[in-house]
Amino acid sequence: SALCQNFLAGQLRHAHELTYFLAPQVNSYKRFVDGSFAPTNIVWSNDNRTAGFRMCGQGKSLRIECRIGGADLNPYLAYAALLAAGLQGVEQKLTLQPEFTGDAYGGAGIPSLPKSLRDALTALEKSDTLRAALGEDVVEHYLHAGRWEQMEYERRVTDWELLRGFERG
């Protein structure tokens, strides 16, 4: 339906901004690699597990599946962000981009998901849509939490880094 297409178009338009609520931790981004069946790009397709969003089913069972979120998301925040983006698509009657066909991992010229927590936070910080839907205080709270996590991650030296340093020394 046109309503479903507008809704999905809104989610696609705001996917960068809402990624933090679908992948809220530093390690969330390690699954976004080609060939993992986790998406890396912001496209939609019919029953294609390489796409960030896919349409599944037919008739009355047709539904949108957002494949970006991992097991570490807060479902309430994720649904709120996805609904806000989708509803803006409906309100603005956004046009759905053409379906992506084929392997989305190899697609040239298509927008990619944020590659890191830092990239997702940068996108969220600029989001007027999510600030309006969730409130300034909520967005600022999660920006602060995400920045703290990024800072704590960066000040740690992992076993791999130590071993790698000795290997190269």
ChimeraX attribute file (.defattr): number of C-alpha atoms within 10 A of each C-alpha:
attribute: neighborCount
match mode: 1-to-1
recipient: residues
	/A:1	6
	/A:2	12
	/A:3	15
	/A:4	16
	/A:5	19
	/A:6	23
	/A:7	27
	/A:8	31
	/A:9	26
	/A:10	26
	/A:11	26
	/A:12	25
	/A:13	19
	/A:14	24
	/A:15	29
	/A:16	21
	/A:17	26
	/A:18	28
	/A:19	24
	/A:20	29
	/A:21	26
	/A:22	25
	/A:23	25
	/A:24	25
	/A:25	21
	/A:26	16
	/A:27	13
	/A:28	20
	/A:29	20
	/A:30	11
	/A:31	16
	/A:32	20
	/A:33	13
	/A:34	15
	/A:35	14
	/A:36	12
	/A:37	16
	/A:38	21
	/A:39	25
	/A:40	26
	/A:41	23
	/A:42	22
	/A:43	26
	/A:44	28
	/A:45	20
	/A:46	16
	/A:47	14
	/A:48	18
	/A:49	18
	/A:50	25
	/A:51	29
	/A:52	25
	/A:53	25
	/A:54	22
	/A:55	18
	/A:56	15
	/A:57	12
	/A:58	8
	/A:59	7
	/A:60	6
	/A:61	7
	/A:62	11
	/A:63	13
	/A:64	18
	/A:65	17
	/A:66	19
	/A:67	18
	/A:68	24
	/A:69	20
	/A:70	17
	/A:71	9
	/A:72	13
	/A:73	17
	/A:74	14
	/A:75	14
	/A:76	10
	/A:77	16
	/A:78	19
	/A:79	14
	/A:80	16
	/A:81	26
	/A:82	25
	/A:83	17
	/A:84	22
	/A:85	25
	/A:86	25
	/A:87	19
	/A:88	22
	/A:89	25
	/A:90	20
	/A:91	12
	/A:92	13
	/A:93	16
	/A:94	19
	/A:95	15
	/A:96	19
	/A:97	14
	/A:98	9
	/A:99	13
	/A:100	17
	/A:101	14
	/A:102	12
	/A:103	13
	/A:104	24
	/A:105	19
	/A:106	13
	/A:107	14
	/A:108	7
	/A:109	6
	/A:110	13
	/A:111	14
	/A:112	17
	/A:113	21
	/A:114	23
	/A:115	14
	/A:116	21
	/A:117	22
	/A:118	19
	/A:119	16
	/A:120	25
	/A:121	27
	/A:122	17
	/A:123	18
	/A:124	25
	/A:125	16
	/A:126	11
	/A:127	16
	/A:128	12
	/A:129	17
	/A:130	22
	/A:131	17
	/A:132	11
	/A:133	16
	/A:134	14
	/A:135	12
	/A:136	12
	/A:137	10
	/A:138	14
	/A:139	19
	/A:140	14
	/A:141	10
	/A:142	17
	/A:143	19
	/A:144	13
	/A:145	15
	/A:146	20
	/A:147	15
	/A:148	12
	/A:149	16
	/A:150	17
	/A:151	12
	/A:152	11
	/A:153	14
	/A:154	11
	/A:155	8
	/A:156	9
	/A:157	9
	/A:158	11
	/A:159	9
	/A:160	9
	/A:161	11
	/A:162	10
	/A:163	11
	/A:164	11
	/A:165	10
	/A:166	9
	/A:167	8
	/A:168	6
	/A:169	6
